[in-house]
Amino acid sequence: MSTRSFLIIGLGRFGRHVASKLNDMGMQVMAVDKEEKRVEEVLNYVTNAQVGDGTNQDFLSSLGVRNFDVCIVAIGDDFLAALETTSYLKELGAKKVVSRASRDTQRKFLLRNGADDVVYPERDMGEWAAVRYAGDNIFDYMQLDGDFGVFEVGVPSAWVGRTIGEIGVRSHYRMNIVAVKTGRQMDIMTGADYTLEPGQTLMVLGRTKDVTKYFNVR
């Protein structure tokens, strides 16, 4: 993975988590917040950090926003400030601006004012929790485009000792097994003759309603 550079404006919980994860991935991160305390809290896991106001165009200009691969507006407690910051970043030539929103009306304004993409951390986490904890047999979940997702699920007892072809996962359940995990080992070369064993987990691709309908009742 090549190293990319990120500018994160807003260091609340969401901004800090993004900065920390990017650092773990070996990315270059410049972090900005108008509160000095928040900036100090991220100094150990960002490349650089500054105290400053994203709604100040002169300050943003001094950061050289054109040089970053992605600019993330992570301001969550002041939508007007997030909107202004998004607009200024685009005016200053930012390559890609990703802004945080909490509802659809905010998304529309952000996209109209320069955001290339919009994320909903609270909504996305709420949806993940709803699917994950609706039953005991779904261990993890990642939403894809539309109604589809990838799910980590336990092997149902009725499937143990049978091959994927015998079960008819695709034809009977309208989902695909994309990988099988045995402990920490993941096998992605699972054909129709692969026999499922107890204690394994499956990475399943399918419509959310189809996967949860089957695995949440077992």
N, C-alpha and C positions, 0 to 999 in steps of 0.2 A: 504494500500500500504506500503510495507516494505521500509525502508530507504536504499538507495544505495549511493555509493561514486563515484564522478566524478572528473577527472582531465581535466581541459580545458586549452589548450595552444593556445594563440592568443586571445586578447581581443579587437578586432575591434567591429563593430556593431553586427555582427553575434555572436561572442563569448560572448559579454555582454548580448545579448538577451537570449541566451541559459542559461547562468549562472543565470540570474534573474528568468527565468521560473523554473529552477530546484530548486532554493531557495524557490520559492512560493509553490512548491510541497513537500517541507520538506526534500530535498536531501542534502547530504554533498558535498560541492563543494570546490575544490582547484583550484584557478585561477592563471595562469602564463602568463606574457608577458615581453618582454625585455624592454618595455618603462614604466618607473616608473609612469608617469601620468595616463596611462591606468589602471595600477594596483590600484592606489589610487581611481579611479572612481568606482571600484566594491567592495571596502572594506565593504560597508554597507550591501551587500547581498550575500556574500560568506562566507564559513566557515574559509577559510584561503587563503592567496594570497602571491605570491612571485614575485620579479623581477628576470628574468632569461631568458636565450636563449635556446630554444628547440633544437637547433642544437648542443648544447654542451652536449655530452653524459655523462660526469661526473656530470653535473648539474641535468640532468634527473634522473640519478641513485640515486642521493641524495634525490629525491622526493619519492622514494619507489613506483615506478609505478605498481608493482605487487599487491599492496594493494588496488588499485582502481578497481571498477567494470567496469567502462568504461573510456577510455581516448579519448578525443575529440580534434583533431587537427583542430583548427578554423582559422588558418593562411590563409588570403585571398590575401595579397599583395605581396607574395614572394613564388612562387610555389616550388622552389628548397629547401627553408627552410621547407616548409610543407612536402616535400618528405623525406628529411633527418630526420625530427622529427618523422615522421611515422615509418620509418625504425628502428630508434634507440629505439622507444617505444617497438616495437615487439621484438627486440633483447634483451631488458631488461626484457622481460617476461610479458608485459602487457596482461591482460586477453582479452580485446576487444578494438580495435582501430577504431574509426570512424573519417574519414578525409574529409575535405571540398574540393570540386573541382568546377571549373567553366565551364569545357567542358569535353567531353568524353575521349580525349587523356590523360588528367590529371588523370581521373578515372582509366584508364588502368595501368598507372605507379604506382599510389597509391596502387592499389590492388596487383600488383606484388611485391611491396616493404613493405608489412606488414599490410595494411589496411584491416580490416574485413568488413567494409562497407564504402560507400562514399555518401555524401549528396551534393546536388546542391541548395543552398539557393536562388540564383538569378534566376535560371531556374524554380525552383518550385514556387517561388513567381510570376514569369512572367506568368506561366501557370494558376495559381490560378486567377490572375487578368484578364487574357483573358477570362476565363470561367465566372467568377463572373460578369464582366461588359459587357458581350456580349448582355445581355438583362436585363430587369427590374424585372424579376420574379424569379431570382436566387439570394438568399441572402448569401449563403456560400457554400463551396465546399471543399471536401477532396479527393485527388486522392488515389486510392487503387492500387493493383497490376494490371498490364496490362492496358486494356482500361476502367476499371471500376472505379466508384467513388461514394461517398455519397454526396448528394446535399440537402441543405435546400431550399425549394421552396414554393412559395405561392400557395394556393389552387385555381386552375383555376375556373372562374365563372361557366363554364359548368359542373363542378364537385360538386358544392355546392348543398346540399340537397339530394345527391345520396350516395348510399353505395359503398364501395370499390368493392364489388362483381358486382354491376350493372355497374360500370364504366369499369370493366375488365382491370384494370391497368396492370396486368402481361401479359395477352394474347394480348391486343390491343396495348400497348405501350412499352412492353418488359422492364418493370421496376417493382421494388417492393417497397411498402411503408413499411418502417421499424419502423416508429414512427410518431405520430401526436402531434404537439405542440399547446397548447391553452394558450396564454400568456406565463407564465414561467413554466407551467405544461406540462410535456411530458408523453404521453401515448404510451407504446410500445405493449400493448395488443390489437392490432387493427385487428380484423378478417374481413371476407368478409361482415359481416352485419353492420360494423361500418359506420355511416353516417357522411359525411364531412360537416363542417359548415363554414360560411364566417369568415374571419379574422384568420383562422388557418394557420399554416405552416406545411409542410410535410418533413420528412427525407426520401429521396428516394434513393434507390440503383439501379444502372444500368450502362449501357455503356454510356460514356460521350457523344458520338454522338447522341444517342437516347434521352437522357434527355435534352440536349441543343436544339435539333431539335424541341422538343415539347414546352418546357417552355420559350425559348427565343423569340418565336413569339407571346406570349400572355402577 
